[in-house]
Amino acid sequence: MSNLNNAKNQSAIVLKKRLKFSILPVLYYNLFLGIFILMPVFIMIIAKIHLDLRQRTIVALIGTLIAEIAMYMLLIKWVHQSGKSLTDLGWGVNTNVSAIILGIFFSIGYILWTFSNPLIIQNAMEISLFKIFGVLVGIVGAIVEEIVFRGFVLTELSETKVSIAAQIFISGLAFALIHIGFNITGVIITFIMGMVLSVIYIVGRRSLTPSLISHMLINILIEPWLLMFIINMYSKIV
């Protein structure tokens, strides 16, 4: 009986450690975003460095790219240390058409909602180096965020026997927390987006392909305008 209790206690300890481990990306993501994006932007604003809105957005885009790459490198280290590969998280795993269609419909709905923002809609059709760079950063961001918040977080939660409903909620919450720099409406919408992408990932047999397609479509069409809107919002506050 004592051995059985010890085994149960040991199992509970392991589960708690893995649950904490699954939340680590949120902490590191916010750290990287703070260092490489928010800090430079606030320094420019406070120091009254005279850059126009697009120039400030370029600085934020560069910071975003660095933060995403840093997070990807850290995640790859964690994955390899646990004896896994990106395939175990859903990269390149076969999926189904229904999940891809669901993802495309969601991305269309999300894009139409963001087009209610005048700054985004008035620049939506622009083709420029600024737009191309924003798309590049958006694609990298979509890839890294899907690997982290759908692949890594949902896989860790699943292997610790967390219910599917809780997996979806936690992944959505974690995704929203790295977008805490948005206004309250933006955070709520991002929370919903994170949960929907989690559903798409699970419906798609835990393949990253459908959620990644959906996320990339969104970022390709709304960036860098969404980031520029956020930079403009903070510029007015400060």
Legacy VTK file of the C-alpha trace (Angstrom):
# vtk DataFile Version 3.0
C-alpha trace
ASCII
DATASET POLYDATA
POINTS 238 float
0.000 0.000 0.000
2.813 2.340 0.899
4.531 1.671 -2.454
1.246 2.376 -4.244
0.834 5.696 -2.407
4.432 6.645 -3.178
3.874 5.864 -6.848
0.717 8.010 -6.891
2.497 10.876 -5.154
5.406 10.636 -7.573
3.005 10.617 -10.510
1.210 13.702 -9.138
4.536 15.528 -8.764
5.501 14.707 -12.356
2.124 15.943 -13.619
2.461 19.227 -11.719
5.946 19.756 -13.144
4.720 19.135 -16.684
1.776 21.489 -16.200
4.150 24.227 -15.049
6.468 23.381 -17.951
3.611 23.835 -20.425
3.086 27.417 -19.192
6.771 28.410 -19.424
6.469 29.673 -23.024
4.109 32.434 -21.847
6.686 33.746 -19.383
9.566 33.623 -21.841
7.494 35.031 -24.696
6.485 38.046 -22.609
10.093 38.501 -21.506
11.355 38.488 -25.108
8.551 40.741 -26.319
9.223 43.176 -23.485
12.957 43.288 -24.176
12.867 43.454 -27.965
9.621 45.342 -28.672
8.073 47.324 -25.835
11.310 48.603 -24.341
12.701 50.109 -27.600
9.312 51.621 -28.483
8.828 53.231 -25.057
12.429 54.487 -25.048
11.825 56.183 -28.402
8.585 57.743 -27.198
9.929 58.932 -23.832
13.242 60.152 -25.292
11.214 61.970 -27.951
13.187 60.391 -30.776
11.453 61.796 -33.820
10.388 58.866 -35.943
7.116 58.803 -37.793
4.509 56.107 -37.143
5.780 53.784 -39.861
9.377 54.093 -38.698
8.349 53.248 -35.124
6.397 50.284 -36.466
9.481 49.061 -38.351
11.430 49.136 -35.074
8.649 47.091 -33.445
8.613 44.657 -36.389
12.353 44.082 -36.074
11.924 43.512 -32.339
9.053 41.106 -32.999
11.153 39.114 -35.458
14.039 38.844 -32.972
11.651 37.819 -30.162
9.995 35.154 -32.326
13.345 33.683 -33.407
14.602 33.672 -29.799
11.423 31.881 -28.670
11.730 29.335 -31.479
15.334 28.519 -30.580
14.408 28.094 -26.912
11.454 25.877 -27.781
13.564 23.649 -30.039
15.969 23.201 -27.128
13.101 22.176 -24.808
11.669 19.780 -27.405
15.012 18.072 -28.032
15.732 17.801 -24.307
12.434 15.969 -23.842
13.381 13.497 -26.581
10.754 14.771 -29.011
10.694 16.431 -32.406
8.447 19.002 -34.091
6.543 16.106 -35.659
5.436 15.086 -32.161
3.891 18.555 -31.822
1.971 18.244 -35.095
4.394 19.660 -37.665
3.822 17.912 -41.002
1.268 15.531 -39.492
-1.580 14.448 -41.790
-4.802 16.344 -41.205
-8.324 16.490 -42.632
-10.042 18.831 -45.063
-12.759 19.839 -42.591
-10.187 21.384 -40.214
-8.565 23.331 -43.065
-11.961 24.639 -44.222
-12.870 25.563 -40.638
-9.568 27.429 -40.317
-10.104 29.349 -43.559
-13.644 30.371 -42.568
-12.372 31.550 -39.188
-9.554 33.580 -40.749
-12.040 35.263 -43.112
-14.297 36.176 -40.181
-11.400 37.505 -38.110
-10.043 39.561 -41.023
-13.472 41.089 -41.700
-13.706 42.061 -38.018
-10.284 43.761 -38.062
-11.298 45.668 -41.183
-13.689 47.632 -38.963
-10.527 49.442 -37.815
-10.043 52.478 -40.131
-6.225 52.328 -39.931
-6.255 48.730 -41.148
-8.908 48.999 -43.861
-7.486 52.168 -45.424
-4.099 50.490 -45.921
-5.347 46.966 -46.675
-4.573 47.038 -50.409
-1.166 48.705 -50.144
1.784 46.893 -51.716
5.136 48.232 -50.478
8.398 47.132 -48.867
6.846 48.101 -45.530
3.912 45.750 -46.197
6.201 42.949 -47.429
8.353 43.181 -44.295
5.203 43.131 -42.155
3.993 40.013 -43.985
7.380 38.315 -43.482
7.295 39.001 -39.738
3.641 37.932 -39.630
4.431 34.587 -41.271
7.328 33.908 -38.899
5.127 34.911 -35.966
2.314 32.598 -37.067
4.695 29.647 -37.418
6.361 30.144 -34.035
3.131 30.912 -32.160
1.347 27.866 -33.591
4.252 25.570 -32.716
4.327 26.995 -29.183
0.668 27.514 -28.252
-0.982 24.757 -30.255
1.815 22.223 -30.730
3.793 22.471 -27.495
1.216 23.665 -24.953
-1.638 21.425 -26.129
0.635 18.384 -26.404
1.995 18.880 -22.885
-1.505 19.376 -21.488
-2.817 16.327 -23.341
-0.021 14.116 -22.022
-0.808 15.219 -18.469
-4.395 14.010 -18.985
-5.936 17.494 -18.881
-9.432 17.506 -20.406
-9.834 18.767 -23.965
-12.003 21.681 -22.777
-9.301 22.729 -20.294
-6.603 22.344 -22.964
-8.491 24.725 -25.247
-9.104 27.244 -22.449
-5.494 27.214 -21.171
-3.999 27.480 -24.658
-6.314 30.398 -25.470
-5.457 32.136 -22.202
-1.719 31.623 -22.724
-2.030 33.020 -26.251
-3.934 36.064 -24.971
-1.314 36.761 -22.294
1.462 37.327 -24.850
-0.797 39.924 -26.479
-1.383 41.727 -23.186
-0.080 44.915 -24.819
-3.363 45.176 -26.749
-6.317 47.046 -25.267
-8.854 44.988 -23.315
-10.970 44.323 -26.408
-7.897 43.096 -28.273
-6.920 40.750 -25.435
-10.431 39.250 -25.294
-10.525 38.770 -29.067
-7.049 37.211 -28.986
-8.203 34.863 -26.212
-11.105 33.751 -28.403
-8.773 33.443 -31.401
-6.402 31.257 -29.383
-9.238 28.954 -28.336
-10.621 28.671 -31.874
-7.166 27.856 -33.271
-6.841 25.209 -30.548
-10.162 23.676 -31.622
-8.969 23.686 -35.245
-5.723 21.972 -34.186
-7.612 19.262 -32.283
-10.247 18.773 -35.008
-7.389 18.450 -37.498
-6.010 15.390 -35.648
-3.526 17.523 -33.720
-1.836 18.618 -36.921
-0.435 22.151 -37.046
-1.287 22.525 -40.737
-4.906 23.825 -40.490
-4.338 26.219 -37.567
-1.117 27.443 -39.192
-2.856 28.151 -42.506
-5.574 30.084 -40.664
-3.104 32.079 -38.557
-0.883 32.877 -41.543
-3.818 34.120 -43.628
-4.807 36.466 -40.811
-1.290 37.845 -40.328
-0.646 38.217 -44.066
-3.696 40.434 -44.506
-3.720 42.490 -41.291
-0.018 43.080 -40.666
1.811 45.407 -40.296
-1.323 47.538 -39.902
-2.492 45.960 -36.646
0.922 46.507 -35.067
0.965 50.073 -36.403
-2.437 50.669 -34.776
-1.073 49.456 -31.412
2.062 51.627 -31.723
-0.147 54.614 -32.545
-2.380 53.861 -29.540
0.586 53.859 -27.132
2.057 56.977 -28.732
-1.145 58.868 -27.907
-1.179 57.598 -24.315
2.435 58.562 -23.624
LINES 1 239
238 0 1 2 3 4 5 6 7 8 9 10 11 12 13 14 15 16 17 18 19 20 21 22 23 24 25 26 27 28 29 30 31 32 33 34 35 36 37 38 39 40 41 42 43 44 45 46 47 48 49 50 51 52 53 54 55 56 57 58 59 60 61 62 63 64 65 66 67 68 69 70 71 72 73 74 75 76 77 78 79 80 81 82 83 84 85 86 87 88 89 90 91 92 93 94 95 96 97 98 99 100 101 102 103 104 105 106 107 108 109 110 111 112 113 114 115 116 117 118 119 120 121 122 123 124 125 126 127 128 129 130 131 132 133 134 135 136 137 138 139 140 141 142 143 144 145 146 147 148 149 150 151 152 153 154 155 156 157 158 159 160 161 162 163 164 165 166 167 168 169 170 171 172 173 174 175 176 177 178 179 180 181 182 183 184 185 186 187 188 189 190 191 192 193 194 195 196 197 198 199 200 201 202 203 204 205 206 207 208 209 210 211 212 213 214 215 216 217 218 219 220 221 222 223 224 225 226 227 228 229 230 231 232 233 234 235 236 237
